[in-house]
Amino acid sequence: MIMEGSGSYALEGMVSDRRGLRPGYLIVEDGTAVEVGGGECPVRPDRRGVVLMDTVNGHTHCADYGLRVPPGMSLQELVAPPDGLKHRYLREASDAELSSSMLRFSRDSRASGAVTFVDFREGGAPGCRLLRESAPGAVILGRPVSPEFDPEEMEGILSVADGIGISSISDMDRGYIEAVADVVRERRMIFAIHVSERVREDIDFVLSLDPAFVVHMCEATDSDILKCAEAEVPIVVCPTSNRYFGKVPPIARAERLGADLAIGTDNGMIRGPDMVAEALEFARVAEAQGGDPEAVWSALWKLSGKILYQHKNIQNHNRTDVLAVVPTEEFTALSALRGRPEAVALNEKTKRL
């Protein structure tokens, strides 16, 4: 059952946010959370479950939500710039089609419990403007399109976006990447990058760019992951998208080596923005690798707590009304939730834990 908009009800069970997972409750009046607390609910609860707070979808590409992918395509054939299927689609699709996909993605994202999503937006400044108009609450990391570094293009992107999110060091000239990162750092905005998704890449160079976070790291060594941990650079993993291409994110190794993890759903053409489903996949992968599946709880809010809400341009994104209540029996697979078969995914307006 989905509960959103103007409703009044009380929820009791477990609260998951930047403080961890603990017993608690939330009282909603007219679609807005008016009281959040620990322990038992002071009124009779209407629902029992898991209250997900401050949940951020850490990595998306929402403009390709309308693309249907033929089976059997490789990672390179599908997403490698400039002529992967995705990039051809984005060039050929009309602004109206892309805007419709972005709006639908944003609505589906809110319905699944994400307070916001962090989109690596292709198409330079025009692409960023289209997303800002379609989904004002998105965190937008633009991508330059000029073949050579262009300060005017960077200014245009950063006048609309919250920062820059680029493909990988394998796809771009290093001097170009350094120039882009320098501008973002000077503006004190967000710089992020895909790393070691398809092949292992030079983590020392990546970290010299001072990224706010990196994405994927499927082909990273223990040494690469440890360097991210020591530099306090979170790793956003996208287990469903990675599995589609025969890749596996290093969740258990990252846990063991002390790296911060966050969760993203990646390309909309492969996975809808369902953070509850992605959290379940994260937990399954962690357990299969011998890690702790309950690391999922900190991963759900890591970007919110560590990066996004510390950024001056993002503090107020999407702090609006209650999003949704998403029931799922599968959360009982996690030991902390045995006997609590529902997940309640929502956002609150007037009071934060």
C-alpha positions, -999 to +999 in steps of 0.1 A: +000+000+000+012+035-009+004+063+015+012+099+004-001+134+001-025+146+028-030+118+054-029+116+091-017+084+108+009+071+133+037+047+124+056+025+149+085+001+146+121+008+137+136+041+126+166+041+103+185+074+097+219+089+103+218+078+139+214+041+130+185+017+134+165+018+166+129+015+179+108+045+173+077+061+159+064+089+136+031+108+138+018+124+105-008+150+102-021+162+069+008+146+051+035+162+073+054+145+101+048+165+133+065+142+158+094+117+156+106+099+186+122+069+201+105+040+220+068+033+219+043+055+200+022+076+224-009+069+204-022+037+189-002+031+157-020+027+124+010+009+108+041-010+120+073-012+100+106+004+093+107+042+090+134+052+065+146+088+070+170+110+050+173+083+023+192+095-008+195+077-041+232+082-045+237+077-082+212+079-111+209+087-148+172+096-150+170+109-186+172+074-201+142+062-181+123+060-214+148+038-232+141+001-236+174-019-237+178-048-261+190-080-244+226-090-245+243-056-248+277-051-231+285-023-207+307-007-234+279-009-261+253+005-238+268+033-218+303+042-231+305+078-244+300+092-270+283+065-291+269+039-266+232+032-271+223+054-242+242+084-255+227+080-290+192+079-274+199+111-254+210+129-285+181+118-306+152+121-281+132+153-280+133+176-250+097+168-244+104+130-243+134+135-220+115+158-197+086+133-195+110+106-185+127+128-159+094+138-143+082+102-142+115+091-127+113+118-100+077+108-091+087+072-089+117+081-068+096+099-042+071+071-041+099+046-033+111+067-003+141+087-015+143+123-002+162+131-033+184+116-060+219+125-073+218+125-110+249+125-133+232+146-160+244+144-195+241+171-221+260+201-207+241+231-194+210+225-215+207+190-201+210+204-166+184+230-172+160+205-185+164+183-154+161+213-131+128+223-148+115+187-148+126+177-112+135+208-092+144+187-061+171+166-078+207+170-070+223+176-104+258+168-113+263+180-149+287+167-175+306+189-199+302+180-236+329+202-252+358+182-267+383+206-250+380+223-216+357+253-219+354+277-189+323+293-203+306+259-206+316+251-170+301+284-158+269+276-177+266+241-161+275+253-126+250+281-128+223+255-129+237+223-114+250+214-079+283+202-093+299+180-119+297+142-123+319+127-150+322+093-167+356+079-158+393+086-163+393+060-190+369+080-211+384+115-208+418+132-211+434+136-177+443+173-182+406+180-191+395+162-160+419+181-138+407+214-152+371+205-145+378+193-110+398+225-102+368+247-112+344+227-091+368+228-061+372+265-064+334+269-064+331+245-034+306+225-052+303+187-057+327+167-079+320+130-084+333+103-108+327+067-120+357+046-110+368+010-119+334+000-132+346-019-162+384-020-157+406-011-128+416+026-129+442+047-112+428+055-077+457+078-068+448+101-097+411+099-089+417+109-053+440+137-063+409+153-079+393+155-044+360+139-053+331+141-029+324+104-037+331+078-063+308+053-080+310+016-086+346+004-078+337-032-090+372-038-103+390-021-075+416-038-054+417-039-016+444-012-018+422+010-039+393+007-014+415+013+016+428+045+000+392+057-004+386+048+033+417+067+044+407+097+023+371+095+037+357+093+002+324+073+001+318+047-025+283+046-041+275+010-052+247+001-076+243-037-071+213-043-095+229-023-124+263-040-118+247-074-118+230-066-152+265-063-167+280-093-148+297-071-123+296-073-085+302-043-061+328-049-034+304-044-005+319-068+021+355-058+013+345-021+016+329-029+050+360-048+062+384-021+050+364+007+067+351+025+036+319+044+037+292+029+014+261+045-002+235+031-025+224+042-060+201+027-086+221+040-117+206+040-151+168+044-153+168+022-184+180-008-163+165-002-128+137+020-116+145+043-087+132+019-060+155+023-030+137-003-010+144-029-036+179-017-041+185-019-003+174-055-003+198-063-032+226-045-013+219-067+018+218-099-003+251-091-019+267-082+014+255-115+030+266-135+000+301-120+002+303-128+039+297-092+050+271-077+073+237-072+055+227-047+081+253-023+068+225-014+045+210+010+071+240+033+072+244+031+034+208+045+029+216+078+045+254+081+041+254+107+013+227+126+031+246+128+064+281+131+051+279+152+020+247+165+006+231+183+036+265+198+045+265+215+011+251+250+011+231+246-021+215+213-011+204+218+025+168+224+016+163+200-013+131+181-010+125+187+027+088+185+021+059+162+030+057+125+038+066+105+007+052+070+009+046+039+029+060+009+010+052-026+025+076-054+018+079-088+035+114-093+023+129-070+050+124-099+074+155-114+059+175-090+081+178-102+116+170-068+132+136-068+115+124-104+121+087-102+129+084-067+114+073-074+078+068-039+065+091-012+053+079+024+057+097+048+034+091+084+040+104+120+044+094+145+070+090+183+069+089+199+103+112+179+125+143+158+119+159+132+141 
